[in-house]
Amino acid sequence: MREINASIPFDKRMWRQDIAGSQAHAAMLGKAGILSTADATTIADGLDAVAKDYERDGVPDDLALEDIHMLTEARLAEKIGPVAGRLHTARSRNDQVATDFRLWVRDAIDQVGAALGALQDALIARADEHADAVMPGFTHLQSAQPVTLGHHLMAYHDMIARDRSRFADNRARMNRCPLGAAALAGTSFPLDRDMTAKALGFDGPTSNSLDSVSDRDFALDYLMAATQCALHLSRLAEEFVIWASQPFGFVAMSDQWSTGSSIMPQKRNPDAAELVRGHAGRIMGCMTALSVTMKGLPLAYSKDMQDDKPPVFEAHDLLALSIAAMTGMVETATFRTDRMRALAESGFATATDLADWLVREAGVPFREAHHITGRAVKAAEDAGIGLDALPIETLKQIDDRIDERVYDVLSVDASVASRTSLGGTSPVRVREAIAAAMAARAGEKK
């Protein structure tokens, strides 16, 4: 029973939040006259001493004391004697753990937000470096239309920006303080819940005592945001894995973020990227685990909810590691833009430009232009050349409405330059997007 009941091996991670919540609660009890000023001061000093012990020695796994809350109270009693027992006045472990956990998740959100900001900076910097570099754009992993590497990298910047917004929404929604809800029904003591909420940086107290102690939607919000973020990181990691393979050869991973083979000395394996990709599945599993734990619990608190923290802690650790690794890979990778250009030029990626030219310059309906272009691609394929190398005579045999002006759009540079619609891959638009992203990040850092 002691082993299954104890949570100290994992909830000791919340010791800083537990000390902070207890300090705020003791100060409020003193101001409200529920504790004497002397007792409130003694408790505050004792909690400071316990915090120093934890900082110096770590938190012991004392299964007999079950959790970080009971352990801290026991350590406080060792420091100040029976007065420590007054700290739990008008408080239950139910509202205590709900408060500690919210504080911990809030801190985790702040850490993730800062780390994702650093990844955005890395993506912006590399996109700025390669705003003009032509590469194949893909659908179905088949060459589709030429784009620029800067445009490709900024796509991930925008994904990460949305991930940050999800975490920020999570933080805003959860920022209410459960302290004072007690076990489930509130308390008869004259608490000042606004005081404790303000002291702990919350926007205010929660409004329903049952809900305060019994829901973990804030933790699920965190895990869902973490899952979406991990999916984006996994997609970028997959690009690096593919690009680093010899058939693609788009990127050379730095020695910092790749490993060798135990038997094949020529190998440079993208292990960090593969692990980021793998971590996404584990993070998703954490989200599923807590969802299933919470799905059928009646109000208010049930001991099942002790299992709320391990999946959140695990997901946070994996996500933080994945973000750091992905940032390092983006910062240090060598992009082989010559190889990218060569493949962009070899895959008939300007076929759509030919179809668009027929629509725009010759008034051909797009479906007919699509068929004409298909015949041109077949002719180029049979000749073993690119579309821009087809003789004008060959193009005129396919459709006599084609003239020499078509060569203005058949090169990959002309193709990307023409994509000037908002959000398009034209270097002009890419630089505008980079400038806007830089300005947004500069505003955030002020």
Residue pairs with C-beta under 8 A, 6 or more apart in sequence:
2 63
2 64
3 63
5 66
5 303
6 63
6 66
6 67
7 66
7 67
7 68
7 306
7 309
8 59
8 61
8 62
8 63
8 65
8 66
8 67
8 68
8 71
9 61
10 309
10 310
10 313
11 67
11 68
11 97
11 309
12 59
12 61
12 68
12 71
13 104
13 309
13 313
14 68
14 100
14 101
14 103
14 104
14 309
15 51
15 54
15 59
15 68
15 72
16 51
17 99
17 100
17 101
17 103
17 104
17 107
18 68
18 69
18 72
18 96
18 100
19 47
19 50
19 51
19 54
19 72
20 103
20 200
21 96
21 99
21 100
21 103
21 179
21 200
22 43
22 47
22 72
22 87
22 96
23 44
23 47
23 199
24 179
24 195
24 196
24 199
24 200
25 87
25 91
25 179
25 196
26 35
26 40
26 43
26 44
26 47
26 87
27 40
27 44
27 195
27 199
28 191
28 192
28 195
28 196
28 199
29 35
29 40
29 86
29 87
29 89
29 90
30 36
30 37
30 39
30 40
30 41
31 40
31 192
31 195
32 189
32 190
32 191
32 192
33 190
34 89
34 90
34 189
34 190
34 191
35 43
35 86
35 89
39 83
39 86
42 80
42 83
43 76
43 80
43 83
43 84
43 86
43 87
45 80
46 76
46 79
46 80
46 83
46 84
47 72
47 76
49 79
50 72
50 75
50 76
50 79
53 75
59 68
59 71
60 71
62 71
62 74
65 71
65 74
67 93
67 97
68 100
69 93
69 96
69 97
69 100
70 93
73 84
73 85
73 87
73 88
76 84
76 87
77 84
77 85
89 189
90 180
90 182
90 187
90 189
90 191
91 179
91 182
92 181
92 182
92 183
92 184
92 213
94 181
94 182
94 183
94 184
94 213
94 300
94 301
95 178
95 179
95 180
95 181
95 182
95 183
95 209
95 212
95 213
96 179
98 178
98 181
98 212
98 213
99 177
99 178
99 179
99 200
101 216
101 219
101 308
101 309
101 312
102 174
102 175
102 177
102 178
102 202
102 218
103 200
105 170
105 174
105 218
105 219
105 222
105 312
106 171
106 174
106 175
106 201
108 222
108 312
108 316
109 167
109 168
109 170
109 171
109 222
110 171
111 316
111 320
112 167
112 226
112 229
112 316
112 319
112 320
112 323
113 164
113 167
113 168
115 320
115 323
115 324
115 327
116 160
116 163
116 164
116 167
116 229
116 323
117 164
117 441
117 444
118 323
118 327
119 160
119 323
119 326
119 327
119 330
120 157
120 160
120 161
120 164
120 437
120 441
121 441
122 327
122 330
122 331
123 153
123 154
123 156
123 157
123 160
123 330
124 154
124 157
124 434
124 437
124 438
124 441
125 331
126 153
126 330
126 331
126 333
126 335
127 149
127 150
127 151
127 153
127 154
127 157
127 430
127 434
128 150
128 431
128 434
128 438
129 150
130 148
130 149
130 150
130 153
130 335
130 337
131 148
131 150
131 151
131 427
131 430
131 431
131 434
132 148
132 150
132 427
133 148
133 149
133 150
133 335
133 337
133 340
133 341
134 146
134 147
134 148
134 149
134 337
134 340
134 341
134 344
134 412
134 413
134 416
135 146
135 147
135 148
135 149
135 152
135 250
135 337
135 340
135 341
135 343
135 344
136 143
136 144
136 146
136 147
136 340
136 343
136 344
136 347
136 349
137 143
137 144
137 145
137 146
137 147
137 152
137 349
137 425
138 144
142 347
143 343
143 344
143 346
143 347
143 348
143 349
144 349
144 352
145 349
145 350
145 352
145 353
145 415
146 344
146 349
146 350
146 412
146 415
146 416
146 425
147 416
147 419
147 425
148 416
148 425
148 427
148 430
149 335
149 337
149 340
150 427
150 430
150 431
150 434
151 424
151 425
151 429
151 430
151 433
153 330
154 430
154 433
154 434
154 437
156 232
156 235
156 236
157 437
159 232
159 235
160 229
160 232
161 437
163 225
163 228
163 229
163 232
166 224
166 225
166 228
166 229
167 222
167 225
167 229
169 221
170 218
170 221
170 222
170 225
173 218
173 221
174 218
174 221
175 201
175 202
175 203
176 197
176 202
176 203
176 204
176 205
176 206
176 207
177 193
177 196
177 197
177 200
177 202
177 204
177 205
177 206
178 205
178 206
178 212
178 213
179 193
179 196
179 197
179 200
179 205
180 186
180 187
180 191
180 193
180 196
180 205
180 209
181 206
181 209
181 210
181 212
181 213
182 209
183 213
183 300
183 301
184 209
184 210
184 213
184 214
184 299
184 300
184 301
185 209
185 210
186 209
193 205
194 204
194 205
196 205
197 203
197 204
197 205
206 212
210 299
210 300
213 300
213 301
214 297
214 299
214 300
214 301
214 305
215 294
216 290
216 294
216 305
216 308
219 290
219 308
219 312
220 287
220 290
220 291
220 294
222 312
222 315
222 316
223 283
223 286
223 287
223 290
223 311
223 312
223 315
224 287
226 283
226 286
226 287
226 315
226 316
226 319
227 280
227 283
227 284
227 287
227 315
229 319
229 323
230 279
230 280
230 283
230 284
230 318
230 319
230 322
231 280
231 284
233 276
233 279
233 280
233 322
233 323
233 326
234 276
234 277
234 279
234 280
236 276
236 326
236 330
237 273
237 274
237 276
237 277
237 326
237 329
238 273
238 277
240 251
240 253
240 270
240 273
240 329
240 333
241 270
241 273
241 274
241 277
242 248
242 250
243 249
243 250
243 251
244 250
244 251
244 252
244 253
244 258
244 268
244 270
244 273
248 339
248 343
249 336
249 339
250 335
250 336
250 339
250 340
251 333
251 334
251 335
251 336
252 268
252 333
252 334
252 336
253 268
253 270
253 273
253 329
253 332
253 333
254 329
254 332
254 333
254 334
255 268
256 328
256 332
257 270
257 272
257 273
257 325
257 328
257 329
257 332
257 333
258 268
258 269
258 270
258 271
258 272
259 268
259 269
259 271
260 267
260 268
260 269
261 267
261 269
272 325
272 328
272 329
273 325
273 326
273 329
275 322
275 325
276 322
276 325
276 326
279 318
279 319
279 321
279 322
280 322
282 314
282 315
282 318
283 315
283 318
283 319
285 311
286 311
286 312
286 314
286 315
287 311
287 315
289 307
289 311
290 307
290 308
290 311
290 312
293 304
293 305
293 307
293 308
294 304
294 305
294 308
297 304
297 305
341 412
344 412
345 386
345 412
346 386
348 377
348 380
348 381
348 386
348 387
349 412
349 415
350 387
350 388
350 409
350 410
350 411
350 412
350 414
350 415
351 373
351 374
351 376
351 377
351 387
352 373
353 409
353 410
353 414
353 415
353 418
354 369
354 372
354 373
354 376
354 387
354 406
354 409
354 410
355 366
355 369
355 370
355 372
355 373
356 369
356 409
357 405
357 406
357 409
358 364
358 368
358 369
358 372
358 373
358 399
358 401
358 402
359 365
359 366
359 369
361 405
361 406
362 401
362 402
364 372
364 399
364 401
372 398
372 399
375 398
376 387
376 390
376 395
376 398
377 387
379 390
379 394
379 398
380 386
380 387
380 389
380 390
383 389
383 390
383 394
386 410
387 410
388 407
388 410
388 411
392 402
392 403
392 404
392 407
395 402
395 406
396 402
396 403
408 414
409 415
409 418
416 425
416 426
416 427
417 426
417 427
417 428
418 426
419 425
419 426
419 429
420 426
420 428
420 429
421 429
422 429
423 429
423 433
